[in-house]
Amino acid sequence: MLENAAYRHYREKLQSARYFAAPMVKQSDVAFRLLVRRWGAECCYTPMLKSSRFLKGDHLEMTEFATIQQSTADRPLVAQISGRDPVELVAMARLLQELAPGGFDAIDLNFGCPAICAEEGSYGAFLLEGEENIQVACECVRALASSSDAFVPVFCKIRILEDCEATVRLAKRLVEAGCSLLTVHGRVRSARSSGPVNLDTIAAVKAALDIPVVANGGVRSKAEAEDVLQRTGCDGVMVAVALLVNPMLFVQPQETPSLTQAVRIAHEYLTLAEKYPPGRPITIQKHFWYFFRNVLLRSHGRDAKDGDIIGSEVSDRFVMVRGEKVLLCLVGSEQHRFYTFMCQPYLRSPKQFRELLRLMTHALGLGPEAAAADTGPELPSSEEQPVLSLAEIRQLGSSLPPGPLEDEQAEVETQESQALSYDPWAAD
Ligand SMILES: Cc1cc2nc3c(=O)[nH]c(=O)nc-3n(C[C@H](O)[C@H](O)[C@H](O)COP(=O)(O)O)c2cc1C
């Protein structure tokens, strides 16, 4: 059978990628993308860029778009945009090309966002509801795909609809409009990012289309990624939350990293973040929450020692503390204290996070494997360097420019509820 243009692009530019790192607002920053690429991710997405804000020059929105020019280190890369105005979206695509000429391989239209901002602006998942909206969605795809300004193929990321046949019909219309790779998140809008994933509907979409299809939703391990590929017949599988928790997911057989592995991966991320600083300090902090939530709050972390009660009723019981699910026997423990410290707004620079890792390694008695393989430019790797206390680490932030912006501060405060809605383990 002859290869069509969509598959040719998928082969030539995306190197027939199977393992995709999802677009994630404030989380799929350059450093994180480089990290997961080291560990098996074959194609990455930028965070969603809201076209209307971006085109107005909104600084925070624009900091979400960063690429590495004249290098293939962060490729293949898909730039994700959102909006509902075809003219605006074409202008956005043109602007991205001007900012990063030839710096990405496709533009993805986000038709999956369930957030309030998407509801207010009637974009994201809300564009897939009702015939009128679907027509607008198709017009957006058509405008981008036929615009000589866009230069790159147009991808779409959708959620399934309540009805399988309606989802297949929608997918076909997007392809007719010019979509050349479709990601299908197997949850309806109201399910947001948790709960069961409908693989049958994803499989039905894949079977009906002649473009590459990527399955998304609920994958927590390498084995589950393989299972999804096999059960849906999709060309690729995309992971979000589980990759934030375990950036090594695509190469690591076990589901959850150990505390030692989490510390190492956090060092690795910091080294990349020092080279490619994310636009917002909160990005680093949120990565830390994902890296450490499970290993500090929900497992004993270090290897079992005499006196630890593992597997007993007491140690298996969870309680909620400020919105976080914590093993009862860890409430108020040193592990819990470190996690709480990670959530404080005055933790803002890579140096503070680096020092925190060193202190944790020391205080929790982690072995030499937890030390940074590469400590980056700020810290010499010498063992003699004194370990700072939490108070001293806090103090390191005082010389930084004024604290988090208002929306970021609000986010720190509401992080628990957000984290829960995004955390597939929280419901276990
Ligand atoms: C922190 C976070 C930010 C997200 N931001 C985006 C985004 O910018 N664009 C998008 O299409 N989806 C976004 N999503 C949704 C994910 O891409 C993905 O579709 C969803 O989490 C389901 O995948 P999972 O079950 O592997 O987490 C985000 C998810 C998370 C957890």
PDBQT file of the ligand as one rigid body, heavy atoms in Angstrom, charges set to zero:
ROOT
HETATM    1  C1  LIG A 501       0.040  18.979  34.872  1.00  0.00    +0.000 C 
HETATM    2  C2  LIG A 501      -0.733  18.674  33.626  1.00  0.00    +0.000 A 
HETATM    3  C3  LIG A 501      -0.812  19.607  32.621  1.00  0.00    +0.000 A 
HETATM    4  C4  LIG A 501      -1.508  19.299  31.446  1.00  0.00    +0.000 A 
HETATM    5  N1  LIG A 501      -1.483  20.216  30.432  1.00  0.00    +0.000 NA
HETATM    6  C5  LIG A 501      -1.989  19.852  29.208  1.00  0.00    +0.000 A 
HETATM    7  C6  LIG A 501      -1.783  20.667  28.065  1.00  0.00    +0.000 A 
HETATM    8  O1  LIG A 501      -1.126  21.705  28.118  1.00  0.00    +0.000 OA
HETATM    9  N2  LIG A 501      -2.334  20.255  26.879  1.00  0.00    +0.000 N 
HETATM   10  C7  LIG A 501      -3.053  19.079  26.759  1.00  0.00    +0.000 A 
HETATM   11  O2  LIG A 501      -3.498  18.754  25.664  1.00  0.00    +0.000 OA
HETATM   12  N3  LIG A 501      -3.226  18.292  27.826  1.00  0.00    +0.000 NA
HETATM   13  C8  LIG A 501      -2.692  18.627  29.036  1.00  0.00    +0.000 A 
HETATM   14  N4  LIG A 501      -2.807  17.773  30.089  1.00  0.00    +0.000 N 
HETATM   15  C9  LIG A 501      -3.481  16.480  29.890  1.00  0.00    +0.000 C 
HETATM   16  C10 LIG A 501      -2.462  15.425  29.459  1.00  0.00    +0.000 C 
HETATM   17  O3  LIG A 501      -1.780  15.780  28.286  1.00  0.00    +0.000 OA
HETATM   18  C11 LIG A 501      -3.143  14.059  29.257  1.00  0.00    +0.000 C 
HETATM   19  O4  LIG A 501      -4.023  14.132  28.171  1.00  0.00    +0.000 OA
HETATM   20  C12 LIG A 501      -3.917  13.600  30.492  1.00  0.00    +0.000 C 
HETATM   21  O5  LIG A 501      -3.221  13.866  31.685  1.00  0.00    +0.000 OA
HETATM   22  C13 LIG A 501      -4.181  12.094  30.401  1.00  0.00    +0.000 C 
HETATM   23  O6  LIG A 501      -2.974  11.371  30.340  1.00  0.00    +0.000 OA
HETATM   24  P1  LIG A 501      -2.427  10.548  31.589  1.00  0.00    +0.000 P 
HETATM   25  O7  LIG A 501      -3.553   9.659  32.044  1.00  0.00    +0.000 OA
HETATM   26  O8  LIG A 501      -1.233   9.803  31.080  1.00  0.00    +0.000 OA
HETATM   27  O9  LIG A 501      -2.086  11.548  32.652  1.00  0.00    +0.000 OA
HETATM   28  C14 LIG A 501      -2.150  18.059  31.290  1.00  0.00    +0.000 A 
HETATM   29  C15 LIG A 501      -2.081  17.130  32.317  1.00  0.00    +0.000 A 
HETATM   30  C16 LIG A 501      -1.368  17.412  33.463  1.00  0.00    +0.000 A 
HETATM   31  C17 LIG A 501      -1.273  16.374  34.530  1.00  0.00    +0.000 C 
ENDROOT
TORSDOF 0
